[in-house]
Amino acid sequence: MPTDAQRACFEAGIKFGTLYHQFAGTPVSPDSTRSLETAMAEAIENQPYCESVTVRIDDDRVREAIDHGNGYTELTGTLMDVTMRIEYDGITAETRMEMADGYPLMKLERVDRGE
C-alpha cells in the first residue's frame, strides 16, 4: 500500500500531466498570457487535493517564439513556469516546473507533513 507521502507525490504528477498535456499547443500571444495563466491555474485547482497552482507564462519567451505574421505561437513548456501545492491526508507536496538545460523539468521541491 502506498504511503500518504507517495500518494501526494502521485497526485502532483497527475496534475502536472494534466496541465501540460491539456494546454500544450494552445495559441498564445503576449496579449493573452495573463488570461491563459488564470484559466490553466483555475482548471487544475478544480482537481482533488490541489490546494494552489501558479502559472507564469514568460511574455519575452512568447514574443521570441512567434515566427509568423499571425501574432501568436503555440504554448509549450519552454514558455512557462509552474508551481503547485498538493495536500493529501496531512501531507503537503510542493512542486515546480521550470526550464533546466533547455527542457521544462517537473520536480518535487518539498514533501512533508502539512503546517
Secondary structure, DSSP 8 states (H G I E B T S, - for coil): ---HHHHHHHHHHHHHHHHHHHHTT-EE-TTTHHHHHHHHHHHHHTSTTEEEEEEEE-HHHHHHH--STTS-EE--GGGEEEEEEEEETTEEEEEEEEEETTEEEEEEEEEEE--
